[in-house]
């Protein structure tokens, strides 16, 4: 047992020393780098999101149509007066369904010229590119069809495929507008045999009236 004197006279516990002076202030703790990164990411997201919002509100710019317009009946607009002089009376017209979409418009027309049974057929296609510039690929596509003869004085680019007495094909690009005009002789069948009319026009040099009529059509489509 522990006796009472031991309880009273013992050394007991020492009281802790009381500090009277305040400790020196700690140096400021550096900000965590990930907070800076997070703040930058939030700011960037806000700018990017705002850009998307602004972009989403804008209408598609498309391309400059340079005055070209969509028409319902290409045969009505295409007068083809020079080809009428070269080939004879203009006969029946025929039109294909018109494409009128936000990105592209396309119209076509087929016209017969000359006496029945020995007539020539002229086909015209007018394509209006409303969103994409067709210029970079136009020449490559012309070469694919064998149109290697360049034609000056019409549009920005033009190529002609001369089939001599059988006709020809002219392709023209003017800004967003692409044109193709073909002319071929139409023979007909009788009792299973192909008959060629002796009155069929000589199509040598037909590129001249084709070019004249296409220039007139291009001007009419800008009115």
Order of alpha helices (4+ residues) and beta strands (2+ residues): alpha-alpha-alpha-alpha-beta-beta-beta-beta-alpha-beta-beta-beta-beta-beta-beta-alpha
